[in-house]
Amino acid sequence: MKTLLILGTGCPNCRRLAAATEQAAQNLGLDYQLEKIEEIELILGYGVMRTPALAVDGEVKLSGRVPAVAELEEILSAA
């Protein structure tokens, strides 16, 4: 099971990234758990300076933007 973390304060872009990530994971048929981390101290602990960010199994894969579902599928497939 992959752990997908959305790192962000809950802004509209954070919600868009969460929805797009969930769609990409479902499209790929992944066994996953999606979590949202909104506490600034925890976000900074991942080294993220620009939100929203996506971490897969604890490793930050992107930050500061909301990519298309197709790009998220590529990221999740490679992780």
C-alpha positions in Angstrom: 0.0 0.0 0.0 1.3 3.4 -1.0 1.0 6.3 1.5 0.2 9.5 -0.4 0.6 12.7 1.6 -0.8 16.1 0.6 1.3 18.7 2.3 -0.5 22.1 2.5 -2.5 24.4 4.6 -5.9 23.4 3.1 -5.9 26.2 0.4 -7.9 25.6 -2.9 -4.7 24.4 -4.7 -4.1 21.9 -1.9 -7.6 20.6 -2.3 -7.2 20.4 -6.1 -3.9 18.5 -5.7 -5.6 16.0 -3.3 -8.5 15.4 -5.7 -6.2 15.0 -8.7 -3.9 12.7 -6.8 -6.8 10.5 -5.7 -8.1 10.4 -9.3 -4.6 9.4 -10.6 -4.3 6.6 -7.9 -7.8 5.3 -8.8 -7.0 5.4 -12.5 -3.9 3.2 -11.8 -5.8 0.9 -9.6 -3.4 1.5 -6.7 -3.8 0.3 -3.2 -3.2 3.6 -1.4 -4.0 5.7 1.7 -4.3 9.5 1.2 -3.5 11.7 4.1 -3.5 15.5 4.4 -0.9 17.3 6.5 -1.8 20.9 7.2 0.4 21.7 10.2 3.2 24.1 9.1 5.8 22.5 11.4 5.2 19.0 9.9 5.2 20.4 6.3 8.6 22.1 7.0 9.9 18.8 8.4 9.6 17.4 4.9 11.7 20.3 3.6 8.8 21.8 1.7 8.9 25.5 1.2 6.1 25.9 -1.4 2.8 24.2 -1.1 0.9 22.3 -2.2 3.3 19.3 -2.2 2.9 15.6 -2.7 4.9 13.0 -0.9 4.8 9.3 -1.8 5.8 6.9 1.0 7.5 9.8 2.8 9.5 11.1 -0.2 8.5 14.5 -1.6 7.8 14.1 -5.4 6.6 17.7 -6.2 5.8 21.0 -4.6 4.5 24.4 -5.5 2.1 23.4 -8.2 -0.9 21.2 -9.2 0.0 19.0 -12.2 -2.4 17.3 -14.5 -3.8 13.9 -13.6 -1.7 12.3 -16.3 1.5 13.7 -14.8 0.4 12.5 -11.4 -0.1 9.0 -12.8 3.5 9.0 -14.1 4.8 10.1 -10.7 2.8 7.5 -8.9 3.7 4.7 -11.4 7.4 5.5 -10.9 7.3 5.7 -7.1 
